[in-house]
Amino acid sequence: MYGEDLCPNNQEPPGLPAPGTLLVDTSRADRVGEFRGVAGPYWSLRPVGGGAEWEAEPRHVRPALLIEQLRARTARLNARSRGEVL
């Protein structure tokens, strides 16, 4: 049968997002980060409120839902109002 040797979960990674796009890394408890660029086979993401970048496999990354974007941006603004970030 055609395609019987293919893994049904084998998906092509999504297209390259624009820098700054908010994405969710599903391999890290749905952590939200800004797309920073490509590092070899991985995508570099940075927390919305600043901090250390991390690398994620593109197959474990999806666009952030509007509510996830709102939560991440609100958390950053709250941290900023407390003087924790610039």
Backbone as ProteinMPNN parsed JSONL, in Angstrom:
{"seq_chain_A": "MYGEDLCPNNQEPPGLPAPGTLLVDTSRADRVGEFRGVAGPYWSLRPVGGGAEWEAEPRHVRPALLIEQLRARTARLNARSRGEVL", "coords_chain_A": {"N_chain_A": [[0.841, -1.174, 0.0], [0.49, 2.268, -0.706], [2.595, 4.54, 0.929], [2.724, 3.161, 3.313], [4.968, 2.786, 4.878], [5.494, 5.155, 6.037], [5.727, 7.278, 8.858], [2.944, 8.256, 10.737], [3.028, 10.531, 12.349], [5.024, 12.063, 11.366], [5.817, 15.125, 10.521], [6.354, 17.933, 8.422], [8.421, 20.671, 9.359], [7.023, 23.841, 10.291], [6.799, 26.886, 8.264], [9.345, 29.466, 8.238], [9.102, 31.81, 10.804], [8.605, 35.394, 11.256], [11.118, 37.466, 12.771], [10.674, 38.087, 16.247], [8.116, 37.126, 16.403], [5.646, 35.624, 18.41], [5.871, 32.478, 19.833], [5.06, 29.095, 20.812], [6.692, 26.72, 22.685], [6.181, 23.5, 22.704], [7.518, 21.381, 23.792], [8.496, 22.182, 26.156], [6.691, 22.535, 28.373], [4.733, 24.195, 27.212], [5.957, 26.743, 26.904], [6.221, 30.18, 26.229], [7.789, 32.141, 23.769], [9.784, 34.616, 22.026], [10.517, 34.503, 18.598], [13.814, 34.348, 17.511], [15.705, 33.568, 15.65], [17.511, 31.242, 13.517], [19.371, 28.438, 14.523], [21.379, 26.333, 13.396], [19.802, 23.222, 13.153], [17.827, 24.064, 14.823], [15.426, 26.362, 16.297], [15.867, 29.539, 17.682], [14.592, 30.831, 20.625], [13.358, 33.396, 22.789], [12.536, 34.411, 26.068], [9.591, 36.382, 26.615], [9.731, 38.432, 28.484], [12.418, 38.92, 28.575], [15.674, 37.502, 29.14], [17.521, 34.382, 29.124], [18.087, 32.928, 25.968], [16.675, 30.018, 24.364], [16.904, 26.894, 22.646], [14.803, 25.285, 20.295], [13.26, 22.488, 18.748], [11.912, 22.83, 15.528], [9.633, 21.269, 14.986], [8.367, 21.076, 17.395], [7.279, 23.497, 17.907], [4.801, 25.999, 17.836], [2.568, 28.563, 16.583], [1.75, 31.138, 18.919], [-1.328, 31.289, 20.626], [-3.84, 33.866, 20.72], [-4.637, 34.416, 23.405], [-2.457, 33.329, 24.772], [-0.42, 35.005, 23.894], [-1.309, 37.399, 25.005], [-1.167, 36.807, 27.773], [1.627, 36.434, 28.077], [2.638, 38.954, 27.348], [1.384, 40.575, 29.25], [2.504, 39.564, 31.609], [5.128, 40.394, 31.219], [4.82, 43.208, 31.245], [3.902, 43.546, 33.862], [6.165, 42.669, 35.305], [7.92, 44.631, 34.488], [6.731, 46.907, 35.633], [7.254, 46.375, 38.264], [9.926, 46.811, 38.323], [11.641, 44.807, 37.578], [12.48, 44.201, 35.022], [13.677, 46.019, 32.138]], "CA_chain_A": [[0.0, 0.0, 0.0], [1.268, 3.483, -0.834], [2.829, 5.295, 2.142], [2.58, 2.362, 4.526], [6.194, 2.861, 5.669], [5.628, 6.494, 6.594], [5.236, 7.491, 10.218], [1.849, 9.212, 10.639], [3.338, 11.753, 13.087], [6.14, 12.73, 10.715], [5.325, 16.346, 9.896], [7.359, 18.901, 8.023], [8.374, 21.837, 10.226], [6.325, 24.982, 9.696], [7.644, 27.88, 7.624], [10.121, 30.323, 9.125], [8.359, 33.005, 11.221], [9.327, 36.663, 11.297], [11.716, 37.72, 14.086], [9.77, 38.727, 17.191], [6.845, 36.409, 16.455], [5.488, 34.843, 19.629], [5.68, 31.065, 19.561], [4.96, 28.23, 21.98], [7.529, 25.515, 22.647], [5.378, 22.457, 23.339], [8.385, 20.429, 24.485], [8.873, 22.789, 27.443], [5.477, 22.92, 29.122], [4.063, 25.299, 26.508], [6.662, 27.99, 27.192], [6.077, 31.172, 25.163], [8.998, 32.905, 23.503], [9.902, 35.359, 20.771], [11.428, 33.902, 17.625], [15.005, 35.174, 17.329], [16.434, 33.158, 14.462], [17.795, 29.825, 13.33], [20.683, 27.998, 14.988], [21.49, 24.967, 12.873], [18.482, 22.638, 12.931], [16.933, 24.534, 15.878], [14.99, 27.751, 16.32], [16.187, 30.234, 18.925], [13.479, 31.556, 21.228], [13.741, 34.182, 23.959], [11.357, 34.749, 26.87], [9.018, 37.688, 26.286], [10.214, 39.4, 29.455], [13.872, 38.939, 28.574], [16.31, 36.333, 29.731], [18.354, 33.541, 28.269], [17.458, 32.243, 24.838], [16.768, 28.565, 24.34], [16.706, 26.339, 21.31], [13.69, 24.347, 20.193], [13.078, 21.846, 17.448], [10.757, 23.434, 14.864], [8.437, 20.423, 15.033], [7.748, 21.249, 18.71], [6.928, 24.907, 18.045], [3.586, 26.42, 17.136], [2.253, 29.969, 16.857], [1.034, 31.38, 20.171], [-2.706, 31.741, 20.525], [-4.014, 35.244, 21.179], [-4.652, 34.437, 24.865], [-1.081, 33.068, 25.211], [0.313, 36.244, 23.631], [-1.754, 38.371, 25.996], [-0.59, 36.421, 29.072], [3.068, 36.676, 28.055], [2.887, 40.398, 27.338], [0.947, 41.102, 30.541], [3.524, 39.171, 32.581], [6.283, 41.271, 31.013], [4.478, 44.544, 31.724], [3.865, 43.491, 35.322], [7.552, 42.608, 35.766], [8.491, 45.952, 34.232], [6.201, 47.853, 36.624], [7.918, 46.07, 39.526], [11.33, 47.147, 38.173], [12.421, 43.588, 37.373], [13.032, 44.263, 33.654], [13.6, 47.359, 31.543]], "C_chain_A": [[0.888, 1.239, 0.0], [1.376, 4.196, 0.51], [2.763, 4.485, 3.418], [3.811, 2.417, 5.423], [6.393, 4.225, 6.309], [5.051, 6.559, 7.996], [4.117, 8.533, 10.158], [2.119, 10.519, 11.377], [4.495, 12.536, 12.476], [5.605, 13.934, 9.954], [6.502, 17.222, 9.506], [7.288, 20.09, 8.973], [7.672, 22.996, 9.524], [7.308, 25.95, 9.062], [8.314, 28.78, 8.654], [9.321, 31.571, 9.496], [9.236, 34.25, 11.18], [9.95, 36.834, 12.685], [10.749, 38.492, 14.979], [8.412, 38.055, 17.308], [6.783, 35.577, 17.732], [5.103, 33.416, 19.274], [5.603, 30.295, 20.878], [5.818, 27.0, 21.737], [6.79, 24.428, 23.417], [6.223, 21.418, 24.055], [8.821, 20.946, 25.857], [7.655, 23.37, 28.149], [4.819, 24.163, 28.537], [4.642, 26.671, 26.858], [6.568, 28.922, 25.987], [7.378, 31.94, 25.011], [8.926, 33.624, 22.175], [10.883, 34.638, 19.856], [12.575, 34.868, 17.389], [15.774, 34.823, 16.065], [16.664, 31.66, 14.451], [19.223, 29.538, 13.794], [20.829, 26.539, 14.578], [20.106, 24.401, 12.609], [17.434, 23.152, 13.932], [16.513, 25.984, 15.649], [15.342, 28.328, 17.676], [14.977, 31.037, 19.374], [13.981, 32.265, 22.473], [12.487, 34.492, 24.749], [10.882, 36.174, 26.567], [9.538, 38.766, 27.241], [11.716, 39.536, 29.498], [14.418, 37.694, 29.242], [17.064, 35.54, 28.697], [17.531, 32.89, 27.155], [17.57, 30.74, 25.027], [16.496, 28.107, 22.923], [15.608, 25.296, 21.355], [13.677, 23.731, 18.803], [11.832, 22.437, 16.801], [9.488, 22.58, 14.93], [7.712, 20.513, 16.368], [7.296, 22.686, 18.956], [5.669, 25.192, 17.236], [3.345, 27.893, 17.426], [1.467, 30.089, 18.17], [-0.388, 31.835, 19.869], [-2.798, 33.164, 21.073], [-3.982, 35.327, 22.707], [-3.251, 34.179, 25.423], [-0.207, 34.301, 24.995], [-0.02, 37.287, 24.693], [-1.158, 38.069, 27.368], [0.895, 36.76, 29.137], [3.368, 38.172, 28.106], [2.475, 41.048, 28.66], [1.966, 40.774, 31.629], [4.75, 40.07, 32.449], [6.004, 42.675, 31.536], [4.412, 44.592, 33.247], [5.272, 43.462, 35.907], [8.23, 43.962, 35.587], [8.011, 46.96, 35.271], [6.811, 47.611, 38.008], [9.418, 46.381, 39.481], [12.221, 45.946, 37.938], [13.067, 43.525, 35.995], [12.901, 45.692, 33.146], [12.521, 47.449, 30.515]], "O_chain_A": [[1.935, 1.247, 0.647], [0.361, 4.435, 1.164], [2.748, 5.058, 4.508], [3.711, 2.124, 6.615], [7.358, 4.43, 7.046], [4.011, 5.965, 8.281], [4.319, 9.601, 9.581], [1.494, 11.531, 11.06], [4.899, 13.565, 13.017], [5.015, 13.792, 8.883], [7.527, 17.241, 10.189], [6.189, 20.487, 9.362], [7.727, 23.111, 8.3], [8.514, 25.852, 9.29], [7.889, 28.84, 9.808], [8.902, 32.318, 8.611], [10.459, 34.16, 11.08], [9.369, 36.39, 13.675], [10.088, 39.428, 14.53], [7.637, 38.375, 18.209], [7.751, 34.908, 18.093], [4.154, 33.17, 18.529], [6.028, 30.786, 21.924], [5.687, 26.326, 20.715], [6.776, 24.437, 24.648], [5.694, 20.645, 24.853], [9.447, 20.217, 26.627], [7.614, 24.556, 28.474], [4.404, 25.065, 29.264], [3.904, 27.631, 27.079], [6.808, 28.503, 24.854], [7.995, 32.341, 25.998], [8.115, 33.29, 21.311], [11.953, 34.214, 20.292], [12.363, 36.047, 17.105], [16.422, 35.685, 15.472], [16.1, 30.914, 15.251], [20.153, 30.289, 13.5], [20.453, 25.631, 15.318], [19.309, 25.029, 11.912], [16.282, 22.722, 13.892], [17.157, 26.728, 14.91], [15.138, 27.682, 18.703], [14.411, 31.818, 18.609], [14.911, 31.801, 23.133], [11.457, 34.809, 24.154], [11.693, 37.06, 26.295], [9.757, 39.903, 26.823], [12.244, 40.21, 30.382], [13.669, 36.926, 29.846], [17.227, 35.962, 27.552], [16.435, 32.377, 27.382], [18.438, 30.25, 25.748], [15.932, 28.839, 22.109], [15.49, 24.529, 22.311], [14.035, 24.373, 17.816], [10.794, 22.54, 17.454], [8.382, 23.122, 14.93], [6.566, 20.077, 16.476], [6.966, 23.05, 20.085], [5.494, 24.704, 16.12], [3.862, 28.421, 18.411], [0.629, 29.244, 18.483], [-0.621, 32.653, 18.979], [-1.918, 33.604, 21.813], [-3.352, 36.235, 23.251], [-2.889, 34.756, 26.449], [0.652, 34.605, 25.823], [0.863, 37.968, 25.214], [-0.693, 38.98, 28.053], [1.368, 37.308, 30.132], [4.262, 38.6, 28.836], [3.141, 41.967, 29.136], [2.259, 41.616, 32.478], [5.344, 40.463, 33.453], [6.854, 43.269, 32.199], [4.827, 45.58, 33.853], [5.549, 44.149, 36.89], [9.018, 44.387, 36.431], [8.797, 47.783, 35.741], [6.879, 48.526, 38.828], [10.108, 46.232, 40.489], [13.439, 46.048, 38.082], [14.093, 42.867, 35.82], [12.107, 46.476, 33.667], [12.323, 48.508, 29.919]]}, "name": "protein", "num_of_chains": 1, "seq": "MYGEDLCPNNQEPPGLPAPGTLLVDTSRADRVGEFRGVAGPYWSLRPVGGGAEWEAEPRHVRPALLIEQLRARTARLNARSRGEVL"}
